[in-house]
Amino acid sequence: MDRDGFPRVAKLKDGSSVEISLASAADGPALLDFYRLLSDEDRLVLKDDVTTPGWLARFLAKLASGASTSLVARADGRICGEATLHRTLHGWSRHVGEIRLSVAADRRGKGLGYALATGVVKLAIDLGIEKMVAYLVESQIAARKTFERLGFRKEAELARQVTDLLGAKRDLFIYANDVSYIWAAMEALVEDYSSHEGH
Amino acid sequence: MVSDRVGSPPASPAADHRGRVWEPSQGSHNNRTEIRVGGLGGQGIILCGSIIGKAAAIYSGRHAALIQAFGPEARGSACSAQVIVADAAIGYPYVRHPDILVLLSQDAFVQFSPQLKPDGLVLYENELVHPEGKLPTTARSLGIPATRFAEELGRRLVLNIVMAGFFTGATNLLSIDAVEKAVVDSVPKGTESLNLKALMKGYEYGRGLVTPT
């Protein structure tokens, strides 16, 4: 088992199992295969063109630098889902992490997205991220529900921000989850002070 | 056993301290072990003591008592926890002559080291506490870069948990399973994972110092 308790096996709603592990450079070719199998419509909502070697090189460089931390799910010898935390290591938003999530079409509706998102949220909290965001198009109803189950709430709405394959304009939602209270509770716990008690 | 008195600090603490294991039977009547955790407000001294006490009383079936003392300021003032662990009911809950000191500030070292039993054990954060040459030759001491470990884990806040793990690994007084349960029971929901990593970091470092190679 590597750091953070991975790899681990996740049982899905249909009784099948997937292995979830931290992504490394060795996963590069399988990740490209995974993304190339996504439909055009699915890839449209992704920020980058994830089918190119150039994207993969940038992604692996971010993994190596710590700017990205990624989980991949494997079943039947191939990657069937991926969740990544992207963060800036300096600057005024260094406490913020963006989560991106993709699941293969044949694994959707079985809890894999939730398992991946849960894992990456825990990694984010351990890394000191205080606020997480996810960019979701209005049509991504299942993904929105997944993030809502994890405590994310719609914080902003950008009207007509996305053009779909048919040329229709869609709204983009920014979902956010402020988890700073979790460590604020720990800070209070280590204060070694009480206004009601003393020597 | 290798002498590890601090008059001549070892170049490699892990190597020089190997083979030294705290023996709970060194405690007095009823295996009473007196522990003082000392440092500054804001370092989680009380929580560290509480975790040791909970691990003993709730998760090891022993008896424990905790007395906490802190200054008038929330941060930076002297703070300490007195913990007694014993096999029978504890009639007197105060630490008079600690068997073990867990120290996170030099002031705490200056204040509490004179009370240490002659063959007592000092566990200290080695960037914050410098006991060199200031302990009786019969006392033993083990240091850990707990602040650096906590920062490497991403949160300096977990310094006290690293020290709780170090205590567990270096003393054998409590099982790591019991202390793990006490940590999970004590820290806020959502922080368990990192706190357990901090605990294991300290534990493994402590084991490494006392396990013969």
Contacts between the chains, C-beta under 8 A, distances in Angstrom:
chain1	res1	chain2	res2	distance
A	4	B	193	7.4
A	5	B	193	7.7
A	122	B	193	5.9
A	125	B	190	5.9
A	125	B	191	7.5
A	125	B	193	7.5
A	125	B	194	7.4
A	126	B	153	7.9
A	126	B	154	6.3
A	126	B	193	5.5
A	126	B	194	4.5
A	126	B	197	7.4
A	127	B	154	5.6
A	128	B	154	4.5
A	128	B	155	6.1
A	179	B	190	6.8
A	182	B	188	6.0
A	182	B	189	7.3
A	182	B	190	3.8
A	182	B	191	5.9
A	183	B	155	7.0
A	183	B	157	6.9
A	183	B	188	7.8
A	183	B	191	6.4
A	185	B	188	3.7
A	185	B	191	7.5
A	186	B	155	7.9
A	186	B	157	5.5
A	186	B	187	6.3
A	186	B	188	5.3
A	186	B	191	5.0
A	186	B	195	7.9
A	187	B	157	6.3
A	189	B	44	7.1
A	189	B	47	5.7
A	189	B	186	7.8
A	189	B	187	7.0
A	189	B	188	6.6
A	190	B	42	6.5
A	190	B	43	6.7
A	190	B	44	3.2
A	190	B	47	5.7
A	190	B	157	5.9
A	190	B	160	6.1
A	191	B	41	6.7
A	191	B	42	6.0
A	191	B	74	5.2
A	191	B	75	7.0
A	192	B	40	7.8
A	192	B	41	4.2
A	192	B	42	6.2
A	192	B	43	6.8
A	192	B	44	6.7
A	192	B	45	5.2
A	192	B	46	5.0
A	192	B	47	7.9
A	192	B	68	7.9
A	192	B	70	4.9
A	192	B	74	7.7
A	192	B	79	4.3
A	193	B	41	5.4
A	193	B	42	7.9
A	193	B	70	5.5
A	193	B	73	7.3
A	193	B	74	3.9
A	193	B	75	7.5
A	193	B	79	8.0
A	194	B	70	7.4
A	197	B	68	7.7
A	197	B	70	7.9
A	198	B	70	7.0
A	198	B	72	7.1
A	199	B	69	5.5
A	199	B	70	7.7
A	199	B	71	7.8
